[in-house]
């Protein structure tokens, strides 16, 4: 690949994932897992969180510059442990030559020379770098773009990009799976069930508060003006009524099929994905589809929050003026979430 001829050592097998970052948060990871345990921080390869009851209940960082290994739930040395957030950081620490995935570009790959430097190559038009087998492959799917990169081995989690389906995590990669026909995977209990958990509420009905649409409803004109994110040919559009509703579209001229994000997430029209509500600023009712007592008010730099039970607004004390909706605390420093920008 790319003209690099140096032999890749065995250490590459444990560092191939370095450098590919997705727009997941630790809250997103916990929401897809019915179990309890540690997850990696998608924003910092030194950080970790602890999930319980589909919630992030604690978080911290490895000490002394160690890197968190999500697959083994332990901290390790940076020259032998995956850094999922920076190819440069991985190559800086690597003591032997190896290939690595490149941040935010699955078409590219990096090459650690083993002396602290990095070189780059690409897989050509239509190709993607598959870090799991260290080859360039043809296709739209990036094998390492999965929440399993931050999850422990041998667990099943919900697929955030295909609600009702699941991923089997092993060695940082997710093998997709589906329940039997007529069944849906529920990440809350790790089981397949007849009711659809993708409705945004209890899964016992096909309607959602705050919207006039129902799950599966076909709406004429809903896809007008929409475009697919290459290389996909289908796309999704926000319903412009809620923060969590969206339309599935096959063409800009066709009808849109309405659906709702999994409880605890909102639909981001820019990425066309259901994400943590804090990762973008929705201007509709931000309390919709979340099990939270309070939510930051959009456009207020997290200096104001809404009380979800009665739609009233309130402020944190002047000593800690910013509301951190992810951790449900008032803090002296403005959180780095996009909703606080």
N, C-alpha and C positions, 0 to 999 in steps of 0.2 A: 504494500500500500504506500502510495505517495513517495516512493523512492527511498524510504528509510530501510536500511539493510542490517542494522544492528540487531543482534539476537535479543528477543524478549525473554527476560528471566522469569522464574516461577513466581516471583513476587507480584508480577503484573496481575495474576489471577485475583489477588485481594485488593487491587487498587483500580481496576478497570472502570468502576463506576464514577470515579472522581470527576467533578466538574459539571455535571448536568443538573440544572436547577429548574424546578417547576414552581408554580405559584400556589403551592400548598402551605398551610400553616400546621402547627402541631394540633390545633383544635380540629382541623379537617381530618387529620389522621385518626384522632381519637373517635371522631364521629362515625368512622367506618369500621370500628373494631368493637366486638362485643366483649372482648377479654380485658384483662388488666396487665399492665407492664410498661416497659420503657419504649419510647420512640425517639428517633433522631430529630433534630431541629432542621427543617429545610432551609432555614436562613443562616445557619451557623453550624459547621460540622463539629464544633467543640461542644455544642449545646445538646441537651436532652430534656425530655418531658416524661411525665408519668400519667398514663391513662387509666381511668376507672369509671365504669358506668357511662362510657362514650363521652366522657368529659376530661379535659386536661386539669389535673388536680395539683400538680407541682411541676417545677422546672428549675434547671440549673445548668452549669457548665462543668466540663471536666477540668480538673486542676492541673497546674504546671504545664499548660500547653498541650495536653493530651487530646486526642481526637476520639469522639464517641463512635463506637461501632454498633450500629443499630441491630445488626443481625445477631450479635452475641450479647447485647445489652451491657457493654462494658467499655471502659476508656482504654485506649491503647496508644502506642507511640506513633508519631506522625509519619514515620518512614515505613510503617507496616500496616497502617489502618486507613480505610477509605475516608477521604474527605469529599463528601458529596456536593460541596458548594464551590469548589475552586480547583480547576486543573492546574493553575499556576502554583497554588499552595502545595498540591500533591507533588508536582515535579520539583519544587524547591526542596522538599524533604526526601524525595526518593534517592536511594543510593545505588540503584541499578536501572538500566534502560527498560522502558515499558511504554505501551500505548495507553492513552486515557481518553475518555469522552470529553468534549469541549462544551463549556458553559453556553447554554441557550442555543446551540446550533448542532443538531444531530447529523447534519451533512458533513461536519468537520470532525477531525480527531486530532489529538495532541500526541507528541512523543517526548517522553522524559528521557533525557540523555544520561541521567544518573549523576550529573555534576551540578544540579541545581537549575539547569536551563530547560527550556521547552521549545519544540518546533511544531509546526502545524501542517496538516494535509487535509484533503477532502475526498469524498467518495464520488464526486462527479454528479452531473445532473440526474435527479431522481433517485440517488443513492443515499442511504443513511448508514451511520456507523453503528454496528451492533456490538456493544461492549461485552455482552455475555459470551460471545464466541470470537471476539476480536477480528471481525471481518466487516466489509462493506456489503450491504444487502440492498435489494431493490424493493421499494415500497414506502407507503406513507407513515408507517408505524415506527416509532422510536422505541426499541426494546427497553431502554433504561428509563423512559419517561413514565414512571409508575410510582405510586405511593409506597410500594413494597421496598423501595430503596431505603426507606426510613423506618421499616418495621422489622420485627424479629423473625426468625426462620420458622417455617412450618405452622403458619397460622392462615386462617381464611379471613378476608376483609371484604367490605363492600367495594364495588368499583365506582369511584366518584364520577367517571365519565359514561357510565352505563348503568343507571339506577335499576335495581332489581337483579343485577348480576353480581358475581363475586370474583375475587382474585385469590389464588393460592400463592402465598409469599414463600420464596425460598432463595437464599443467597442474593437478596436484593432485587429479584425479578418477580413479576407477577404473571402467573399462568391464568388466563381468563377462563371462566366457567359460567354456566347457566343452570338454573334449576330445571326440573322436569316441566314439560309444557303445562301452562296454567298455574305455575308456581313462581314465586318471587323470593329472592334472597333478602332477608331482613338483617342488616348489620347490627341491630340492637340486641338480637339474641343468637345470631350466627346460624339461623335455621331457614329452610325454605318453607314458604307458607302460601296459602291460597289468596289472601288479601294482599293488595299492592301497597307497600310502604312508601311508594314514590309520590303519594298524593300531597305530601307536605303536612298532613295531620296524623290522626291515629291509624289511617289506612282502612277505616271502616266505611268510608264513603268516597265518592268521586268528586267531591266539591271542596272548595277552600274558602275561608272567610276573606273578605276584602276583594273578591273578584267575581265577575259575572260568568266566568268560564268554568267548565268542568273538565276533568281529565279525559283526554281522548276526543274532545270536541273539535270539529273542523270549522275553521273560521275563514271566510273569504276575505282576501285582501290583507291578511295579517303578515304576509311575507314581503309585501311591497317595499322595495328599497334595500332589501337585505342582500348580502353577499357571503359566499363561503370563504373560509380561511383555508388557503391552499395547503396541502393538496386535496382537501376534502371537497366533495361536490354538493353535499347537503349542508344546511346551516341552521342556526337557531336565532330567534328574534325575541326580545323582551316583550311582555304583554302590555306594557305601558299602563298598567293598573296597580301592579304589586312589585315588590322587590324580588319575589321568588318565582313568578310565573314566566313561562316562555313558550314559544311556538317552534315546533319542528317543521322545517321547510325543505322541500326538494327543489323548487324553483321560485324565483322572485314573483312569478305570475300565478303560482299555485296557492292553494289553501294552506293555512297553517294548522297544525295539530297541537292543541294546548296540553301542557304538562306543568308540573311543579317540581322545584328542587327538593332534595331530601331535607327533612327538618334540621334546622341549624345552619342552613346555607342559603345564600341569595344568588340570583343569576346575574352574572357580569356580562353585559352585552359586548364588551370589547374583546374578551377572550372566548366568549360564547360557552362559558362553563359555570357550574354551580360552585361557588367559593365561600370562604369565610366572609361574613358581612363586613368585617373590618378591613378587608383587602381592597375595597373600592367604595365609592360614595353613591349609594342609591338615594334618590330624592323622594321616593314614595314612603309608605309606612314601613320603617325599618324594624318595627316590633313583630311584623308578620312572619310566621314560619320559624320563629326562634323560641326556645324555652329559656328566656332570660327575663329577669325582673326589670332591667333598665337597658336602654340602647342609646348610644351617642346620637345627637341631632346632627344631621347632615349640614355642612357649611358653617359649623360653629367651632371648628378646630378642637373638638372634644371638650369644650368649655361648658357645654350644656348637654343634658341627657333627658330622655323621655322615660316616664314611668309607664311601663307597658300595660299595667292593669287599668289605668284610667286616662291615658294619653296626655297627662299633665307633664310639664317640663320642670326641671330643677337644676341647681348648680352645686358643684362641689365647694367645700370651704376654701377660702382664699389661701390658706397655707398649702393646700394640695388642689390646685384649681382645675386639673385635667381629669376627665373620666376615662378610665381604661376599661372598655366594655368586654375585652377578652378575659380579663382577670377579675372584673367586677370590683374595681377599687378606684379611689381617688388618689392621684399621684402628683408630685411636684413637677415632674418632667412630662412634657407632651409626648404621648406614645408615638411611635414611628409608623403606625398604621395609616393607610391612605385616607381612611375616613377622617383622620385628625389633621390632614394637610390643609 
